[in-house]
Amino acid sequence: MSRADAAPNLALLDALRPAVLDPAVWTRNLKALAAEQPLLAAELERVTLPSAWRPALALDGLATWRLETPNQPPTWLGGSAAPLTRARALLDQFNPAGKNPALPCLGCGAELRVLLERLPPYAAVFVLESDLPVLAAVLRTQDYAEAIARGRCIFVPPGRAAAFLEQRLTEQPGLLPPGDIVLPNLAAEPRIAELRTMCESVLATIQAQRDAELQELQARAAPRAPATLAPLARFAILALGPDTATHALTRSLRRAAESLGWPVLSRLLDAPGNVHPLSHCRQLADFSPALTICLNHPRAWLPVAPPGRSCVWVLTESMATIDQPEDGVLYLAASPLIHAALRKAGVSASVIHDWYWACEAKPDDAANDPADAALVFVADRPAAEARAHGITHGTHQLLWTQLRALAAQSWATPLIREPAKLLVRGERESRIELTDPQLRDWFLKLVERVLIPGVIAEQVAQGLADQPLEVLTLGYNWEDFGARRFKPLATGWFELLQRGSTLRPRAWVFAGQFDPLGPALLHAAGSGCPVWLHSPSGRSLDPQLAGVLRSGQHFLPFGDLTDLRRGLASLAKTPDVAQQLADRARRHVTEQHSYSRRLLDLRAHWNAS
């Protein structure tokens, strides 16, 4: 029998593969735990692990422990020789449903590791491990220090679980109690029943406490703000949704308010201790703002309305389609398109104020920084496949393909500005007609918001691919575009902002935006670098930009690739001309459209009304 035909030696799979542990892991974990739970950290420091526990590598490479008790076959801590593989399989369909999951035991730490990887940063995992040696062992092999410090990993001490949870949840009013027990099969049924009873009892106690405090806050809520806002108005910014873009925007607004000398409070959904609304209501009551702005979420997300005046800054069309305007709320529209969507939803013009996108003011010498030798191309690239957008019927997929081909042929013509006519022509040429009115409206929206912008972006990208400069893409789905000089920079402007980027490219090129007035355009105009903006078939974008930026004064429009290539060539031939326009745009944005200017304008609007 040849070596290739030999039966595999299964005994080798169970052979010990020693793991060399990094003592810094234990040190970091213990330090982080001592800051949050000093009593538990002290107990763990005194634990001596059994001599039969040996650090080993599991079959999937995870550092864990092998228990080699004399006269017994070896076993693995947590019961699996491939714990990470098992954990990923068990948690593949896990949905926390907005709750903080509770693990009934720690095992070898694989399940906790997978949960922390998959849960959002504002979710916590409560670990209900009853065996201190197990906890001490796992903290030597798995690094949870950052998760412990951020409150995302909470080890509930055995023997005093209920008292600990009640104290922790009382001290942190924004922390949600343990929700569902995840993977209950990892522990015995009596243990699971005991844990469920304990968690339900803690939930009832804490919920009653929090409801009582919210009622008290409501009862002593401050009266409405005075008729005018003082020069140094107390200002609160709320971003209580999970969108990290609104969190980055909150930080920009906070810096703007601080530059004006305004006392400011900002509250974000960015950590497990900031989830329950009581924590925000308590902070707002203590701070007593004269003005509160909710970023792209209703004020009603708070069970107690903030003191003073309230605004909702509406940033997206989906937020603009509100069912019922809230009494006493001023709706701030981030663009003319958002204003129109609010009016269409039935919001009175008297409670809408145009409060368009802005940017942070740059230092005066920022424009003197050398420009990078690259273009930044700002565009999203939606998937070409119809199925990716929910189009599953075969004939509808054929229509989508026909429409994409038609849009590619006519992207630089007036037809691209009329989605309804494009759809009619596509139906005629494909001989596929959408007769159901609701289906037709849905399809037309996809054509207008997805298909046309995506086709325009791809056509412009093809034109940029043959010019000599490197192209950095700012938008999603460019990883597989295939052009040699294209490199993904970020999936969106706020991702770039969170990195603290000070990018100054040779030029910015914008194409395919359904709403051309967005934060990236303002920041590009304020960078002191030339901006080119696609103007379908040469149509003026001034109405959609509402005077915030003007064609020919602050940016250069292009209707087709010939226009764009001619414009980019001018960077080398007549660089001073393009730079003069860029400098004019920078001064204009800094003076008229910074966030600090927006705040002053909002105060003036309130006082005038």
Long-range contacts (C-beta under 8 A, 24 or more apart in sequence): 13-59, 13-81, 14-74, 14-81, 16-54, 16-56, 16-66, 16-68, 16-74, 17-56, 17-57, 18-54, 18-55, 18-56, 18-57, 19-55, 19-56, 19-57, 19-63, 19-64, 19-141, 20-55, 21-55, 21-63, 21-140, 21-141, 25-139, 25-140, 25-141, 25-142, 25-143, 25-145, 26-139, 26-140, 28-143, 28-145, 29-139, 29-140, 29-143, 29-144, 29-145, 29-148, 30-139, 31-145, 32-144, 32-145, 32-146, 32-148, 32-149, 33-139, 33-148, 33-155, 35-149, 36-148, 36-149, 36-151, 37-155, 37-157, 39-157, 40-155, 40-157, 43-132, 43-157, 44-132, 44-135, 44-136, 44-139, 47-132, 47-133, 47-135, 47-136, 49-133, 49-136, 49-137, 50-133, 53-77, 53-133, 53-137, 55-140, 55-141, 58-82, 58-83, 58-84, 58-108, 59-85, 60-84, 60-85, 62-108, 62-110, 63-141, 63-142, 64-108, 64-109, 64-110, 64-141, 65-108, 65-137, 65-141, 76-108, 77-107, 77-108, 77-134, 77-137, 77-138, 78-106, 78-107, 78-108, 78-109, 78-110, 79-107, 80-107, 80-108, 80-110, 83-107, 83-108, 83-109, 83-110, 84-110, 84-113, 84-114, 86-110, 87-111, 87-113, 87-114, 88-114, 90-183, 91-115, 91-118, 91-182, 91-183, 94-118, 94-182, 96-123, 96-179, 96-180, 97-179, 97-180, 99-176, 99-179, 99-180, 100-124, 100-125, 100-126, 100-175, 100-176, 100-177, 100-178, 100-179, 100-272, 101-125, 101-126, 101-178, 101-179, 101-180, 101-181, 101-182, 102-126, 102-127, 102-128, 102-178, 102-179, 102-180, 102-181, 102-182, 102-195, 102-199, 103-127, 103-128, 103-129, 103-181, 103-182, 103-183, 103-186, 104-128, 104-181, 104-183, 104-184, 104-186, 104-187, 104-191, 104-192, 104-195, 105-129, 105-130, 105-131, 105-134, 105-186, 105-187, 106-134, 106-135, 106-138, 107-134, 107-138, 107-186, 108-138, 108-141, 109-138, 109-141, 109-142, 109-144, 111-182, 111-183, 111-186, 112-142, 112-144, 112-153, 113-142, 115-182, 116-144, 116-147, 116-152, 116-153, 119-152, 120-242, 121-150, 121-152, 121-270, 121-271, 122-242, 122-269, 122-270, 122-271, 122-272, 122-274, 122-275, 123-152, 123-272, 124-151, 124-152, 124-153, 124-154, 124-175, 124-176, 124-272, 125-152, 125-153, 125-154, 126-154, 126-156, 126-165, 126-178, 127-153, 127-154, 127-155, 127-156, 128-156, 128-161, 128-178, 128-181, 128-195, 129-155, 129-156, 129-158, 130-158, 130-191, 131-158, 132-158, 150-271, 150-272, 151-175, 151-271, 151-272, 151-273, 152-271, 152-272, 161-198, 162-198, 162-201, 162-202, 165-198, 165-199, 165-202, 166-202, 166-205, 166-206, 169-202, 169-206, 170-206, 170-209, 172-273, 172-279, 173-210, 173-213, 173-276, 173-278, 173-279, 173-282, 174-272, 174-273, 174-274, 174-275, 174-276, 174-278, 174-279, 174-280, 175-272, 175-273, 175-275, 175-276, 176-272, 176-275, 176-276, 177-202, 177-203, 177-206, 177-207, 178-202, 178-203, 210-276, 210-278, 213-278, 213-282, 214-277, 214-278, 214-281, 214-303, 214-304, 217-281, 217-282, 217-285, 217-304, 218-303, 218-304, 220-285, 221-285, 221-304, 221-305, 221-307, 222-285, 222-288, 222-307, 222-308, 224-308, 224-309, 224-328, 225-290, 225-291, 225-307, 225-308, 225-309, 226-290, 227-607, 228-606, 228-607, 229-290, 229-291, 229-309, 229-603, 229-606, 229-607, 230-290, 232-260, 232-261, 232-262, 232-263, 233-262, 233-289, 233-290, 233-291, 233-603, 234-262, 234-263, 234-264, 234-265, 234-287, 234-288, 234-289, 234-290, 234-291, 234-308, 235-262, 235-263, 235-264, 235-265, 235-289, 235-290, 235-291, 235-292, 235-293, 235-599, 236-264, 236-265, 236-266, 236-267, 236-284, 236-287, 236-289, 236-291, 236-292, 236-293, 236-306, 237-264, 237-265, 237-266, 237-267, 237-292, 237-293, 237-295, 238-266, 238-267, 238-280, 238-292, 238-293, 238-294, 238-295, 238-297, 238-302, 238-306, 239-266, 239-267, 239-268, 239-269, 239-295, 239-296, 239-297, 240-267, 240-268, 240-269, 240-277, 240-280, 240-294, 240-297, 240-301, 240-302, 241-269, 241-295, 241-296, 241-297, 242-269, 243-296, 244-494, 244-495, 244-498, 245-492, 245-494, 246-295, 246-296, 246-315, 248-494, 248-497, 248-498, 249-295, 249-315, 249-494, 249-519, 250-295, 252-360, 252-497, 252-595, 253-293, 253-595, 253-599, 255-360, 255-595, 256-360, 256-594, 256-595, 256-596, 256-598, 256-599, 257-596, 257-599, 259-361, 259-596, 260-596, 260-599, 260-600, 262-599, 263-287, 265-289, 277-301, 277-302, 277-303, 291-602, 291-603, 291-606, 293-332, 298-322, 298-326, 299-326, 299-329, 300-326, 309-606, 311-353, 311-355, 311-602, 313-355, 314-338, 314-341, 314-342, 317-341, 320-344, 320-345, 321-345, 322-347, 325-351, 330-606, 332-602, 334-517, 335-515, 335-517, 335-518, 335-544, 335-546, 336-517, 336-543, 336-544, 336-545, 336-546, 337-514, 337-515, 337-517, 337-544, 338-515, 353-602, 353-605, 354-546, 355-598, 355-601, 355-602, 356-517, 356-546, 356-548, 356-593, 356-598, 357-517, 357-518, 357-519, 357-521, 357-522, 357-548, 358-522, 358-589, 358-593, 358-594, 358-595, 358-597, 358-598, 359-519, 359-522, 359-523, 359-525, 359-526, 359-589, 359-593, 359-594, 359-595, 360-523, 360-526, 360-594, 360-595, 361-526, 361-590, 361-594, 361-595, 361-596, 362-526, 362-527, 362-528, 362-586, 362-590, 366-502, 366-504, 366-527, 366-528, 367-528, 367-583, 367-586, 369-502, 369-504, 370-504, 371-504, 371-505, 371-506, 371-529, 372-503, 372-504, 372-505, 372-506, 373-469, 373-470, 373-506, 374-469, 374-470, 374-471, 374-472, 374-505, 374-506, 375-464, 375-467, 375-469, 375-470, 375-471, 375-472, 375-505, 375-506, 375-507, 375-508, 375-509, 375-568, 376-471, 376-472, 376-473, 376-474, 376-489, 376-503, 376-505, 376-507, 376-508, 376-509, 376-524, 377-460, 377-461, 377-464, 377-471, 377-472, 377-473, 377-474, 377-475, 377-486, 377-509, 377-511, 378-474, 378-475, 378-493, 378-508, 378-509, 378-510, 378-511, 378-513, 378-520, 378-521, 378-524, 379-453, 379-456, 379-457, 379-460, 379-461, 379-473, 379-474, 379-475, 379-510, 379-511, 379-512, 379-513, 380-453, 380-454, 380-457, 380-475, 380-476, 380-477, 380-512, 381-454, 381-457, 381-458, 381-461, 381-475, 381-476, 381-477, 381-478, 381-481, 382-450, 382-451, 382-453, 382-454, 382-477, 383-477, 384-454, 389-446, 389-450, 391-443, 391-446, 395-432, 396-432, 396-434, 396-443, 398-430, 398-432, 399-426, 399-427, 399-430, 399-432, 399-434, 399-443, 400-451, 402-426, 402-429, 402-430, 402-432, 403-447, 403-451, 404-451, 404-455, 407-451, 407-452, 407-455, 407-456, 408-455, 408-458, 408-459, 411-452, 411-455, 411-456, 411-459, 411-536, 412-459, 412-536, 412-537, 412-559, 412-560, 412-561, 413-537, 414-536, 414-537, 414-539, 416-452, 416-456, 416-536, 416-537, 417-536, 417-537, 417-539, 419-444, 419-447, 419-448, 419-452, 420-444, 422-447, 422-452, 423-447, 448-514, 449-514, 452-512, 453-512, 453-513, 453-514, 454-512, 455-512, 456-511, 456-512, 456-534, 456-536, 457-511, 457-512, 459-561, 460-509, 460-511, 460-512, 460-534, 460-561, 460-564, 461-486, 461-511, 463-561, 463-564, 463-565, 464-509, 464-564, 467-565, 467-568, 469-506, 469-568, 472-503, 472-505, 474-520, 492-520, 493-518, 493-519, 493-520, 493-523, 494-519, 497-523, 503-527, 504-528, 504-529, 505-529, 506-530, 506-571, 507-531, 507-532, 507-568, 507-571, 507-578, 508-532, 509-564, 510-534, 515-544, 516-541, 516-544, 516-545, 517-544, 517-545, 517-546, 517-548, 521-549, 521-555, 522-548, 522-549, 522-589, 522-593, 525-549, 525-554, 525-555, 525-585, 525-586, 525-588, 525-589, 526-585, 526-586, 526-589, 526-590, 526-593, 526-594, 527-582, 527-586, 528-582, 528-583, 528-585, 528-586, 529-582, 530-555, 530-556, 530-571, 530-578, 530-579, 530-581, 530-582, 531-555, 531-556, 531-582, 531-585, 532-556, 532-557, 532-558, 532-564, 532-567, 532-568, 533-557, 533-558, 534-558, 534-559, 535-559, 548-593, 549-585, 549-588, 549-589, 553-581, 553-584, 553-585, 553-588, 554-581, 554-584, 554-585, 554-588, 554-589, 555-581, 555-585, 556-581
